[in-house]
Amino acid sequence: MLHSFEPPDDDRIVLTYHYYSPWDYVSNWWGRTTWGSAAEISEMEEDIKPVYEKFVREGYPVIIGEYGTLGANENHSKRLYHDTFVRLAHKYQMVPMWWDNGNDQFDRTERQWRDPVVKEIVIQAGRGVPNAIIKPADLFIKKGQNLSDQTVDIQLNGNVLTGIYQKYEPLKEGSDYTVDNAGKTVSIKESCLAKLLNGSGQPGVKAQLTFTFHKGASQVMDIILYDDPKLEKSEFTVSQSAISGDLKIPASLNGTKLATVKGVVDSTGRPVLEEVWSWTPYLNYDEDFYEKDGDLYLRERVLKYLKSDSTFTFELWPKGVETVVKVKVTP
């Protein structure tokens, strides 16, 4: 389309396009849950720059009418993606418009941002202010595991760390945390983590640390105590002649977060949706699976594809944690 479209000879038009690339990442399809390598950032610029060269440089104003992530993406890469895209759009003199339908960024029922940091990143990047980005954005600590110092990497982008806060209380550099590598690495001390967890054995978000910088958006890191997820049951039977609605899998996620799901036919190991996606066993967020109120679900459309007994692996954050569900199929 870029190379075949020729705008009319009119000095009163504005060109627009939408950007949802790479689609498998922004939509959390086919098992892709993260983004942000040097090659991926370069690929994004290679997508945007030719639009500038063909249209903006020739005097046509361009609006990117939609962009954004659609699925339950991992928080660090989600923040990095938005920051990178907005900065590149402005670098090439285009105006980006952040799209949201109420399911992804802004909860219109509760009237709350799901991740206020992303919103602030978009605002600051749009003003031309560089944002620092921390990794991880979610710090998972296993229940019952011995505590140890935890490392946080910071992509400074010209920023300087000015402090770390728990609510309104500043952490003390030296005793609560140390800074190294020219400000690019923070080590949260074991003793500090012990205070934040406060001896609580109940999994979930136990504290939030806010990293402030001399400019740009502050970064928030959730301290999450987790345990192995538990299912009320892990084996189900579905009748192909009586499928009606999604399959609810009652669960206690115990502080973990759903990342993605893969499904294979038990007898062959083939993807359960091979008629649709023959190259991957991974399903598509929202279209095929989702989480609601702590329970896991497989969509009705997936169940109707099943022709024989199948196994679904729910992969969770932190990476490496998973739980398995077997579905027996009857006529």
Sequence and secondary structure as in RCSB ss.txt:
>XXXX:A:sequence
MLHSFEPPDDDRIVLTYHYYSPWDYVSNWWGRTTWGSAAEISEMEEDIKPVYEKFVREGYPVIIGEYGTLGANEN
HSKRLYHDTFVRLAHKYQMVPMWWDNGNDQFDRTERQWRDPVVKEIVIQAGRGVPNAIIKPADLFIKKGQNLSDQ
TVDIQLNGNVLTGIYQKYEPLKEGSDYTVDNAGKTVSIKESCLAKLLNGSGQPGVKAQLTFTFHKGASQVMDIIL
YDDPKLEKSEFTVSQSAISGDLKIPASLNGTKLATVKGVVDSTGRPVLEEVWSWTPYLNYDEDFYEKDGDLYLRE
RVLKYLKSDSTFTFELWPKGVETVVKVKVTP
>XXXX:A:secstr
 TTT    S TT  EEEEE  SHHHHTT TT      HHHHHHHHHHHHHHHHHTGGGT  EEEEEE   S   H
HHHHHHHHHHHHHHHHTT EE     SSSSEETTTTEES HHHHHHHHHHHTT    EEE SEEEEETTS    E
EEEEE TT  EEEEEETTEE  BTTTEEEETTTTEEEE HHHHHHHHTT  S EEEEEEEEEESSS  EEEEEEE
E   EES SEEEEETTS  S EEE EE TT EEEEEEEEETTT  BTTTTT TT  B  BTTTEEEETTEEEE H
HHHHH  S EEEEEEEETTTEEEEEEEEEE 
